[in-house]
Amino acid sequence: MKRIHAPEWEDFHWFPNIFWDGIASILRTYSIKELKALVASLNNSDAFEWEIGKVKNGPMPIYYLLGTQKL
């Protein structure tokens, strides 16, 4: 039978990696203005319908860019 013990640092060695990954992801997100500039710089961007928006999710918004080909 496995003995139960109080949590130790070794039990949470993965936490700093996940924490840092989350911070790094937040720092590299694009603003709506930057997403619009990105779309404007694309070749043949007028062949697509572009939707750029923001969804509120907790303390940080989620920005999105969706492109669908025009028919």
Secondary structure, DSSP 8 states (H G I E B T S, - for coil): --------GGGGTTHHHHHHHHHHHHHT---HHHHHHHHHTSTTGGGEEEEEEEEEETTEEEEEEEEEE--
